[in-house]
Amino acid sequence: MNMLKVISFDFDGTITKTTFADLFWLEGLPKLYAEKENIELEEAKKILFTEYEKIGKERLEWYDPDYWFKRFDIDYDWKKLMEDYAYAIEIYPDVIPTLEKIRDRYTLIVISNARKEFIDIQIKKLDIGGYFDRIFSTVSDFRMVKKDGDVYRRICRLMNIREGEMLHTGDDHKFDYLIPKSLGINAVYLDRKGGRTENLIISTLDHLPSIIDELEGRT
């Protein structure tokens, strides 16, 4: 077995709580649309949420505020809307203790479908950039989403490692677990709701260091 060199993390829902992103997409944008169309907020939400689902999170457009603001002809800077909701940025309490336990032994990176600006504002607000050697936004950096396994292969090449030398952790069962696993990347599914019982599934990042130790044969 290859020794692990790189530990990668998804971002929203893994490192940070989704409150910030949810407010942007599920409250802020509908509110702007409601004001523009002079309709009730609930009606605006129904319209926008239906359009979100038509696109679906396997397409680039799902993650791209430029696309949605142009599509709905919203005359407001989406970067300003991010700032409006920056107060809601919050890290999960299990993140820093976990990163502290593994940072000296491995290179830590982020692999997220979120647009780079969404990651950057959260990392800056939380002051956690020092933990990560590289931050990859698959949408901004590669014009791809994680459903395409090639994005993981490209990142391994950029990190100068084999697939088996990386372990990826995230909260999307397909994008963060099944797809990297199918490529020979070690994958751990973070199910914070604790609803699954398969192997290599955890409900908190507190369990990640012991899983890494097991994979490395240290237990």
C-alpha positions in Angstrom: 0.0 0.0 0.0 1.1 3.6 -0.7 1.9 5.7 2.3 -0.3 8.7 2.7 1.2 12.0 1.8 -1.8 14.3 1.3 -5.0 14.7 3.2 -7.7 16.6 1.3 -10.9 18.1 2.6 -14.1 19.2 1.1 -15.0 22.7 2.4 -18.7 23.6 2.9 -20.3 21.1 5.2 -17.0 19.6 6.1 -14.8 22.4 7.3 -17.4 25.1 7.6 -21.1 25.0 8.4 -23.3 25.6 5.4 -25.2 28.5 7.0 -23.2 31.2 5.1 -23.7 29.5 1.7 -27.4 28.7 2.5 -28.1 32.4 3.4 -26.5 33.5 0.1 -28.4 31.1 -2.2 -31.6 30.4 -0.2 -32.3 33.8 1.3 -30.2 36.6 -0.2 -30.6 35.9 -3.9 -34.4 35.1 -3.6 -34.8 38.4 -1.7 -33.1 40.4 -4.4 -35.2 38.6 -7.0 -38.4 39.3 -5.1 -37.6 43.0 -4.9 -36.8 43.1 -8.6 -40.0 41.4 -9.6 -42.1 43.0 -6.8 -43.3 39.6 -5.6 -43.5 37.9 -2.2 -40.3 36.3 -0.9 -41.9 32.8 -0.7 -43.0 33.0 -4.4 -39.4 34.1 -5.4 -38.0 31.2 -3.5 -40.3 28.7 -5.3 -39.2 30.1 -8.6 -35.5 30.2 -7.9 -35.4 26.8 -6.1 -37.2 25.2 -9.1 -34.5 26.7 -11.4 -31.7 25.5 -9.2 -33.0 22.0 -9.4 -33.3 22.1 -13.2 -29.6 22.8 -13.4 -28.6 20.4 -10.6 -25.3 20.2 -8.7 -23.6 18.1 -11.3 -23.3 21.1 -13.6 -20.9 24.0 -13.3 -23.7 26.6 -13.4 -25.1 25.4 -10.0 -22.0 26.9 -8.2 -21.6 30.1 -10.3 -23.3 33.3 -8.9 -22.3 35.1 -12.2 -24.6 32.7 -14.0 -27.5 33.1 -11.7 -27.3 36.9 -11.3 -27.2 37.3 -15.1 -30.0 34.7 -15.6 -32.3 36.5 -13.3 -31.0 40.0 -14.3 -30.1 41.0 -10.7 -28.6 44.4 -10.5 -26.5 43.8 -7.4 -22.9 42.8 -6.9 -22.9 39.1 -5.8 -19.5 39.7 -4.0 -21.3 42.4 -1.9 -24.0 39.9 -1.1 -21.3 37.5 0.2 -20.1 40.3 2.4 -23.6 40.9 3.6 -23.8 37.4 5.0 -20.2 37.0 6.1 -21.3 37.3 9.8 -22.8 33.7 9.4 -19.4 32.1 8.5 -18.7 29.4 11.1 -16.3 26.5 11.5 -17.2 23.1 12.9 -15.7 22.6 16.4 -14.0 19.3 15.4 -12.0 20.9 12.6 -9.1 22.7 14.3 -8.3 19.9 16.8 -8.3 17.4 13.8 -6.0 19.6 11.7 -3.7 20.1 14.6 -3.3 16.4 15.1 -2.3 15.7 11.4 -0.8 18.9 10.1 2.8 17.9 11.0 2.7 14.5 9.3 0.8 15.3 6.0 0.3 18.0 3.4 -3.3 19.3 3.9 -5.3 20.7 1.0 -8.9 21.7 0.2 -10.8 20.3 -2.8 -14.2 22.1 -3.1 -16.9 22.6 -5.8 -17.5 26.0 -4.4 -16.3 29.0 -6.4 -13.0 30.4 -5.2 -14.4 33.6 -3.8 -16.8 31.6 -1.5 -13.8 29.6 -0.1 -11.5 32.6 0.2 -13.9 34.8 2.2 -14.5 32.0 4.7 -10.8 31.1 5.1 -10.0 34.7 5.6 -12.7 35.3 8.2 -11.8 32.2 10.1 -8.0 32.7 9.7 -7.4 29.1 8.9 -5.3 29.5 5.7 -2.1 28.5 7.5 -3.3 24.9 7.8 -3.6 24.3 4.0 -0.8 24.1 1.4 -3.2 24.4 -1.5 -6.9 25.4 -2.0 -8.5 23.9 -5.1 -11.8 25.2 -6.4 -12.7 22.7 -9.0 -15.1 25.2 -10.6 -12.7 28.2 -10.6 -9.5 26.3 -11.2 -10.5 23.6 -13.6 -14.0 24.5 -14.9 -15.1 21.1 -13.6 -17.1 19.6 -10.7 -16.0 16.7 -8.5 -18.4 14.3 -10.3 -15.7 14.2 -13.0 -13.1 11.9 -11.5 -10.5 13.5 -13.7 -10.4 16.5 -11.4 -9.0 14.3 -8.6 -6.4 12.8 -11.0 -5.3 16.3 -12.1 -4.9 17.4 -8.5 -2.8 14.3 -7.7 -0.6 15.2 -10.6 -0.3 18.8 -9.4 0.6 17.5 -5.9 3.1 15.1 -7.5 1.6 12.0 -5.8 -0.1 8.8 -6.8 -3.8 8.4 -6.2 -3.2 6.0 -3.3 -1.0 8.6 -1.5 -4.0 10.8 -0.9 -7.0 10.6 1.5 -10.0 12.7 0.8 -12.8 13.5 3.3 -16.1 15.2 2.6 -19.8 15.3 3.2 -21.1 14.4 -0.3 -21.5 10.6 -0.6 -21.0 10.6 -4.3 -18.6 13.5 -5.0 -16.4 13.0 -1.9 -16.6 9.3 -1.3 -17.7 7.1 -4.2 -15.9 8.9 -7.0 -12.4 9.3 -5.4 -12.7 5.8 -4.0 -13.3 4.5 -7.6 -10.0 6.1 -8.6 -7.9 4.4 -6.0 -7.9 7.4 -3.7 -8.5 6.7 0.0 -11.9 8.2 0.8 -13.7 8.8 4.1 -17.4 9.9 4.0 -18.3 12.5 6.7 -21.9 11.9 7.5 -22.5 14.5 10.2 -26.1 13.4 10.6 -24.8 9.9 11.5 -27.3 8.1 9.2 -25.0 5.6 7.6 -23.1 2.5 8.9 -20.8 1.6 6.0 -17.0 1.2 6.4 -14.9 4.4 6.4 -17.9 6.6 7.3 -17.6 9.0 10.2 -20.0 11.4 11.9 -17.3 13.7 13.2 -13.8 14.7 12.0 -12.6 13.7 15.5 -12.5 10.1 14.2 -10.3 10.9 11.1 -6.8 10.7 12.8 -7.5 7.2 14.0 -8.7 6.1 10.5 -5.5 7.6 9.1 -3.5 5.6 11.7 -5.3 2.4 10.7 -4.7 3.0 7.0 -1.0 3.6 7.8 -0.8 0.5 9.9 -0.1 2.4 13.1 -2.8 0.6 15.2 
